[in-house]
Amino acid sequence: MPLPPQVTDLTPFDLLLSVARLGSVGRAAAAHRISQPAASARLRELERRLGLTLLHRSPRGSTLTGTGALVADWARAAVDAADALAAGAAALRTSHESRLAVAASQTVAEYLLPAWLVALRSGHPGLSVTLRAANSAEVAAAVLAGEVELGFVEGPDVPAGLHAEAVAADRLVVVVAPGHPWSRRRRGVTAAELAATPLVSREAGSGTRRAFEESLRPLTAEAPLLELSSTTAIKHAVAAGSGAAVLSSLAVTADLAAGTLVAVPTAMPMQRHLRAVWPAGDQLIGPARDLYAIARRHR
C-alpha cells in the first residue's frame, strides 16, 4: 500500500520536532542549516498538506498549537524509524564495502586476478577479499546462488539468470612433451586429428574444456585419456609424456619458455573470451564494480 501523500516527505515533520525541542522556528532553521524564511515556508506547506494549524505565530516567535504538539508526538516515531533505517543501511553499506567475495575459473584465478586484486587494494586498502577458484560451471553456480558477488568464467556458455561481459581475450594452445611425435610438426594439427585423439583434459564443467569442444563443432572429441582437476596437474602429466593437452596460452607461457612443454601448430582458430558474470538485472556496486572496471582496463 502506498504512503498517504501528506506524509511521504518526513523532512517538514522533522523540522516541526525541532521547533518543539528548540522553542522557535529560527533556532530550528539553524539546526537544519536552512534560512528562517525557508523553514517557515516548509512549515506552512505542511499545514496546508495536513489541513491543520500547527503553530501559533506572533512577533515574539512561534510555538506549537495543541494540534501541532499532538502531530509532533505522532511524527516522532516515524522520524526516529527513518533515522534507524538510514543508520542501518549505512552500517550494511560499510560492511558490504569492506569485503568482497569473488569466484573465478582457475585460469583467471591463477594468471590474471592477482594483478587485478593488487590494483583493487590500492583504492580499497582495508578491503578483505575472499576468492574461490573453481571451474566455470561452479563459478556460475556460486554467482547464481548469491554466494559471491562477482564471477569470472572462461567457458562459452553462461547459464540463464547471469549477465556476462568480456573482460579479456585468450587463446587455447595444444601442448605436448618435447619427445612427443607432434612436437616436430610443421603442418598444423587439424580439428579432425584433435577430435580423434584422446587428450589429457580438465573435468566436465571446465571452461577450457568447453571452449575446446566448442571449437571442434560439428566434430565430437574422443573421451579424455586422463581427466584431471587442475591445470598444473595436466601440465605435469603432459611433460611426463602422458599425451597432448589443450590449455590456455596464459597457463603455459613459462613452460614453453623453459622447454618443458612444446606448442603444436593448429589448422584451426581457438580464440575465446574470458568474461565477468553477475546476476542478470543487478548492478555491480562498490568493490565488485571497481574490480570489474580494473579487469576491463587490463585486458
C-alpha positions as CSV (number, residue, x, y, z in Angstrom):
1,M,0.0,0.0,0.0
2,P,1.5,3.4,-1.0
3,L,2.1,6.0,1.7
4,P,-0.5,8.8,2.0
5,P,0.7,11.8,0.1
6,Q,0.6,14.0,3.2
7,V,3.4,12.0,4.9
8,T,5.6,10.9,2.0
9,D,8.2,13.5,3.0
10,L,9.3,13.4,6.6
11,T,11.6,16.5,6.4
12,P,9.0,19.1,7.5
13,F,7.9,16.8,10.3
14,D,11.5,16.7,11.5
15,L,11.6,20.5,11.3
16,L,8.4,20.6,13.4
17,L,10.0,18.4,16.0
18,S,13.0,20.8,16.1
19,V,10.6,23.7,16.7
20,A,9.1,21.8,19.6
21,R,12.5,21.0,21.0
22,L,14.3,24.3,20.5
23,G,11.3,26.7,21.0
24,S,11.5,28.8,17.8
25,V,11.4,28.5,14.0
26,G,14.7,30.5,13.8
27,R,16.6,28.1,16.1
28,A,15.1,25.1,14.3
29,A,16.1,26.6,10.9
30,A,19.7,27.0,12.2
31,A,19.8,23.4,13.4
32,H,18.7,22.2,9.9
33,R,21.1,24.6,8.2
34,I,18.4,26.4,6.2
35,S,17.2,30.0,6.4
36,Q,14.4,31.0,8.6
37,P,12.1,32.0,5.7
38,A,12.8,28.6,4.1
39,A,11.8,26.9,7.4
40,S,8.7,29.0,7.7
41,A,7.7,28.1,4.1
42,R,8.1,24.4,4.7
43,L,6.0,24.5,7.9
44,R,3.3,26.5,6.1
45,E,3.3,23.9,3.3
46,L,3.0,21.1,5.9
47,E,0.0,22.9,7.5
48,R,-1.6,23.2,4.0
49,R,-1.0,19.5,3.2
50,L,-2.5,18.3,6.6
51,G,-5.2,20.9,6.7
52,L,-4.2,21.8,10.3
53,T,-2.8,24.8,12.1
54,L,0.4,23.6,13.8
55,L,2.0,26.9,15.0
56,H,1.0,30.0,17.0
57,R,2.8,32.8,15.2
58,S,3.5,36.1,17.0
59,P,6.1,38.9,17.0
60,R,7.8,37.1,19.9
61,G,8.1,33.9,17.9
62,S,6.3,30.7,17.1
63,T,5.0,27.9,19.4
64,L,3.2,24.7,18.7
65,T,-0.6,24.7,19.0
66,G,-2.2,21.8,20.8
67,T,-2.8,20.2,17.5
68,G,0.8,20.8,16.5
69,A,2.1,19.2,19.7
70,L,-0.1,16.1,19.0
71,V,1.1,15.9,15.4
72,A,4.7,16.3,16.6
73,D,4.2,13.4,19.1
74,W,2.9,11.2,16.3
75,A,5.7,12.2,13.9
76,R,8.5,11.4,16.4
77,A,8.1,7.7,16.0
78,A,8.2,8.0,12.2
79,V,11.2,10.2,12.1
80,D,13.0,8.0,14.6
81,A,12.2,5.0,12.5
82,A,13.6,6.8,9.4
83,D,16.8,7.6,11.2
84,A,17.1,4.0,12.3
85,L,16.6,2.8,8.7
86,A,19.2,5.2,7.4
87,A,21.7,4.2,10.1
88,G,21.1,0.5,9.4
89,A,21.5,0.9,5.7
90,A,24.8,2.9,6.3
91,A,26.1,0.1,8.5
92,L,25.3,-2.5,5.9
93,R,26.9,-0.4,3.2
94,T,30.1,0.0,5.3
95,S,30.2,-3.8,5.9
96,H,29.5,-4.6,2.3
97,E,32.2,-2.2,1.1
98,S,34.8,-3.7,3.4
99,R,34.6,-7.2,2.0
100,L,34.2,-8.8,-1.4
101,A,33.5,-12.4,-2.3
102,V,34.7,-13.4,-5.8
103,A,34.8,-16.7,-7.7
104,A,37.0,-17.3,-10.7
105,S,37.9,-20.1,-13.1
106,Q,41.3,-21.5,-12.5
107,T,43.0,-19.7,-15.4
108,V,41.7,-16.3,-14.3
109,A,42.3,-17.0,-10.6
110,E,45.9,-18.1,-11.2
111,Y,47.1,-15.8,-14.0
112,L,45.0,-12.6,-14.1
113,L,43.3,-12.0,-10.7
114,P,46.4,-11.4,-8.6
115,A,47.3,-8.3,-10.6
116,W,43.7,-7.1,-10.6
117,L,43.4,-7.5,-6.9
118,V,46.6,-5.6,-6.3
119,A,45.2,-2.7,-8.3
120,L,41.9,-3.0,-6.4
121,R,43.6,-2.9,-3.0
122,S,45.2,0.4,-3.9
123,G,41.8,2.0,-3.9
124,H,40.4,-0.1,-1.0
125,P,43.3,-0.5,1.4
126,G,41.0,-2.0,4.1
127,L,39.2,-4.4,1.8
128,S,39.0,-8.1,2.7
129,V,38.7,-10.3,-0.4
130,T,37.5,-14.0,-0.4
131,L,38.5,-15.7,-3.6
132,R,37.1,-19.1,-4.7
133,A,38.9,-20.8,-7.6
134,A,36.8,-23.4,-9.4
135,N,35.8,-24.5,-12.8
136,S,33.5,-22.2,-14.9
137,A,30.3,-24.2,-14.2
138,E,30.9,-24.0,-10.4
139,V,31.7,-20.3,-10.6
140,A,28.4,-19.6,-12.4
141,A,26.5,-21.7,-9.8
142,A,28.1,-19.7,-7.0
143,V,27.1,-16.4,-8.5
144,L,23.5,-17.6,-9.1
145,A,23.3,-18.9,-5.5
146,G,24.4,-15.5,-4.2
147,E,27.5,-17.0,-2.6
148,V,29.7,-14.5,-4.4
149,E,29.1,-11.0,-5.8
150,L,31.1,-11.4,-9.0
151,G,32.5,-14.3,-11.0
152,F,34.9,-14.8,-13.9
153,V,34.4,-17.6,-16.3
154,E,36.2,-18.9,-19.4
155,G,33.6,-21.2,-21.0
156,P,31.5,-20.3,-24.0
157,D,28.2,-20.9,-22.2
158,V,26.6,-18.7,-19.5
159,P,23.6,-20.0,-17.6
160,A,20.3,-18.2,-17.7
161,G,20.0,-15.7,-14.9
162,L,23.5,-14.3,-15.4
163,H,24.7,-11.2,-17.2
164,A,28.1,-11.6,-18.9
165,E,30.7,-9.1,-20.1
166,A,34.0,-9.9,-21.8
167,V,37.0,-8.7,-19.8
168,A,39.9,-10.4,-21.6
169,A,40.9,-12.4,-24.7
170,D,42.7,-15.7,-24.5
171,R,44.0,-18.4,-27.0
172,L,43.9,-22.1,-26.5
173,V,47.2,-23.9,-27.2
174,V,47.9,-27.6,-28.0
175,V,50.9,-28.6,-25.9
176,V,53.0,-31.8,-25.8
177,A,56.2,-33.0,-24.2
178,P,59.4,-32.4,-26.2
179,G,59.6,-36.0,-27.2
180,H,56.0,-36.4,-28.4
181,P,55.6,-37.0,-32.2
182,W,53.6,-33.8,-32.6
183,S,56.5,-31.7,-31.1
184,R,58.2,-31.7,-34.5
185,R,55.2,-30.9,-36.6
186,R,55.3,-28.1,-39.1
187,R,51.9,-28.6,-40.5
188,G,49.0,-27.6,-38.2
189,V,47.1,-30.3,-36.4
190,T,43.6,-30.4,-37.8
191,A,40.3,-30.4,-36.0
192,A,39.7,-34.0,-37.1
193,E,43.0,-35.1,-35.6
194,L,42.3,-33.4,-32.4
195,A,38.8,-34.8,-32.1
196,A,40.2,-38.3,-32.8
197,T,43.0,-38.1,-30.2
198,P,42.3,-38.8,-26.5
199,L,43.8,-35.8,-24.6
200,V,44.8,-35.1,-21.1
201,S,41.9,-32.9,-20.1
202,R,40.2,-31.0,-17.3
203,E,37.0,-32.3,-15.8
204,A,33.5,-31.7,-17.2
205,G,32.4,-28.1,-16.3
206,S,35.8,-26.7,-17.1
207,G,35.7,-23.6,-19.3
208,T,38.8,-24.6,-21.1
209,R,37.4,-28.0,-22.0
210,R,34.1,-26.5,-23.1
211,A,35.8,-23.9,-25.2
212,F,37.9,-26.6,-26.9
213,E,34.9,-28.8,-27.5
214,E,33.0,-25.8,-29.0
215,S,35.9,-25.1,-31.4
216,L,35.6,-28.7,-32.7
217,R,32.0,-28.4,-33.8
218,P,30.5,-30.3,-35.6
219,L,33.0,-32.9,-34.6
220,T,32.9,-34.6,-31.2
221,A,36.0,-35.1,-29.1
222,E,37.1,-38.5,-28.0
223,A,36.8,-39.3,-24.3
224,P,39.8,-37.9,-22.4
225,L,42.9,-40.1,-21.9
226,L,43.2,-38.6,-18.5
227,E,40.8,-36.3,-16.7
228,L,42.5,-34.0,-14.1
229,S,41.0,-31.2,-11.9
230,S,43.8,-28.7,-12.2
231,T,45.9,-27.1,-15.0
232,T,49.1,-27.7,-13.0
233,A,48.4,-31.4,-12.8
234,I,47.7,-31.5,-16.6
235,K,51.0,-29.7,-17.4
236,H,52.9,-32.2,-15.2
237,A,51.2,-35.2,-16.8
238,V,51.9,-33.9,-20.4
239,A,55.5,-33.0,-19.5
240,A,55.9,-36.6,-18.3
241,G,54.8,-37.9,-21.7
242,S,51.2,-38.9,-21.0
243,G,49.9,-37.2,-24.1
244,A,48.7,-33.9,-25.6
245,A,46.5,-31.3,-23.9
246,V,44.7,-28.1,-24.9
247,L,45.4,-25.3,-22.3
248,S,45.2,-21.6,-22.0
249,S,48.1,-19.7,-23.5
250,L,48.2,-17.8,-20.2
251,A,48.9,-21.0,-18.3
252,V,51.7,-22.3,-20.5
253,T,53.8,-19.2,-21.2
254,A,56.5,-20.1,-18.6
255,D,56.5,-23.8,-19.5
256,L,57.1,-23.1,-23.2
257,A,59.9,-20.7,-22.4
258,A,61.5,-23.3,-20.1
259,G,61.2,-26.0,-22.8
260,T,59.2,-28.4,-20.6
261,L,56.3,-28.2,-23.0
262,V,56.1,-27.6,-26.8
263,A,53.3,-25.7,-28.5
264,V,51.9,-27.6,-31.5
265,P,50.6,-25.5,-34.5
266,T,47.0,-26.0,-35.3
267,A,45.0,-25.6,-38.5
268,M,42.0,-24.1,-36.6
269,P,41.5,-20.9,-34.6
270,M,41.0,-21.4,-30.9
271,Q,40.3,-18.0,-29.5
272,R,38.0,-17.3,-26.6
273,H,36.8,-14.5,-24.3
274,L,37.1,-14.5,-20.5
275,R,34.0,-13.0,-19.0
276,A,32.8,-11.4,-15.8
277,V,29.4,-12.6,-14.7
278,W,26.9,-11.4,-12.1
279,P,23.1,-11.8,-11.6
280,A,21.0,-10.5,-14.5
281,G,19.2,-7.4,-13.6
282,D,21.6,-6.4,-10.8
283,Q,24.1,-3.6,-10.9
284,L,27.6,-4.0,-9.6
285,I,28.4,-1.7,-6.7
286,G,31.4,-0.8,-4.5
287,P,34.5,-3.1,-4.8
288,A,32.8,-5.5,-7.2
289,R,32.1,-2.7,-9.7
290,D,35.7,-1.5,-9.2
291,L,37.2,-4.9,-9.8
292,Y,35.2,-5.3,-13.0
293,A,36.4,-2.0,-14.2
294,I,40.1,-2.9,-13.4
295,A,39.7,-6.2,-15.3
296,R,38.4,-4.4,-18.4
297,R,41.3,-1.8,-18.2
298,H,43.9,-4.6,-18.1
299,R,42.6,-6.6,-21.0
